[in-house]
């Protein structure tokens, strides 16, 4: 899958760095947990949090400064770090659902990925547990039935690390 130059790099992404006509500098490398990649001659370069275009420009500048004259550098993302949500409770196939790297994942897509709410599940009172950037957890109550049946009710955009809980119906 090809992403645009505006994709923001993050740890666990795998990138391919190619320097035109400098085969020994070409490398496929995983972005480390500290956000860096290790490249020949220039060493560790922090790229996490940068767009593909920004990282490509930085690498070009670093090679240009001391080693090469006007190098042509291309940087491609060849594997994405996995971003996931967890769907638990009364669904037909509980588990982990991957968020696509190039777009949002909606609640309806996540529920479809786990093959729907089970016969015993209550789609009217789902809970989404979300941990905010500051580490605080909060719960979002969702009436999934209304999302599916009412055109005026917006689908919920899921975020990395969300846990969706589908309770059993009270009979």
N, C-alpha and C positions, 0 to 999 in steps of 0.2 A: 504494500500500500504506500502510495506516495503522499507526503504531506507538503503543505506550502512552507514558504520561508518564515511564516509567522508562528509555526509550531514552537512551543517553548520546551526546551530540552529539560529532562529530569533524570535523577539517578535510575539506573537499570535500563535506560534506553541504550540501544547499540547503534553506533554511528560508523559510517564509512568515510574516512578522510582521504581524498585523492589529490595529490599535487601533480599537475600536468608535467609530463616528461621527467619525473623524479620518482621512479618506481619504488626505490628503497624507502621512501617516506610514506607511501600509501599504507593505510592501516584500517582494520576493522577493530573497534574498541568499545567496551561497555563504559557508560558513564558511572563512575564509582559513587559510593554512598556519600562522599564528601563533595560530590558535584564536579569532579575533575576527570579529564582523560589524559593519558600519558602518550606523548608523541615524540618521535625521534628528533633529536637536536634541541627542541624547545622545552622538553620535559612536561611537567604537569600543567594543564591549562584548565581553569575553572570555566565550565560551559553551562552547567545547570542553571536554570532561571533565565538563560538567554534564548532568543529565537534562533532558528537555524541560520538565518542570514547574519545575525550579530556574531554568532560563534564562527561562522565561515570567515567573516571579515577580520575578527580578532586573530584567528590562526594565520591568515594571510599576512597580517601586519607583523606578527611575531617572526614568521619565516623571513619576511622582507627586511626586517630590522638588521639581522646579523648574518643570515645564511644565503638567501637567494635574491635575485634581482627580479622584481615584479612577478612573484609566483602566481600561478592560476590554481586556486584551491577550490575544491568542491566538497561539500559536506552533505551527506544523505543519512536520514534515519532509516536503518534497515530492520530494526526490531524495537517495539515499544515496550516500556515498562507496563506491567499489567495494572489496570485500575479496576477494582471490583466492588460489587455490592453483594450482600448476603441476603437470601430470601429464606426465611424459616417459618415453621409452624404448619398450618393446615393447607399446604399446597401439594400438588401431585409429584413434584420432584425437587424437594428443597435443596438448596446449595448455593454455589457461587455463580454470579453472572458478571461477565466482563463488560466494562464500559468501552465502547468503541473509542479509539484514539482521536478520531477526527470529528466527533459530534457528541451531543448529549444523549443520555439514556433516560427514557421516560419510564414511569412506574408501570404503565400498561405493557411495555416491551419486556421489562424484568419479570412480570408475572407470566407473560406468554412464554418466556424462556424457561420457566420452571413448570411449564405445562398447565398453568392455571391454578385457580383456587380449588381445593379438593371438595368433595361432596359435604364434608363436615365443616369446612371452613366458613368463616363469616366475612364476606367481602365488604360489609358495611362498617367494620371497625378495625381497620389495619392500623398498625403503628410503624412509623419510621423513626429509628433512633439515629441521630446525627451528632457527631462530635465536631464542634466548631474549631476554628484554627487556634483558639486560645485554650483548647483542651476541655471545654465544658460540654457535657452531653445534654441534648434536649430531645424531647419526643414530639413527633408531629402525628396527630390523629388524622386518618384519611378514610373517607367513605369511597371505596373503590367502585362500588356499584354506581354511584352518581357520576364518577369520572367517565365510566363506560357508556352510560345511558343518557346523560344530560349534555347536550352540545355546548352549554354555557359554562360548564365546570372544566377548568384547565387541568390537564395531566400534570403530575408532579415530576420535575426534573430531579433525578437522583444525583448524589454526589459521591465521590470516592469514599469508601468506608461505611456507607449507610447500611443499616441492618433493617430489613423489612420483616415485621412479624405479623402473621395472619392467624388470629385466634380461632378456636372452635366456636361454632354456634352454640348458644345455650338453648337446649331443647325443652 
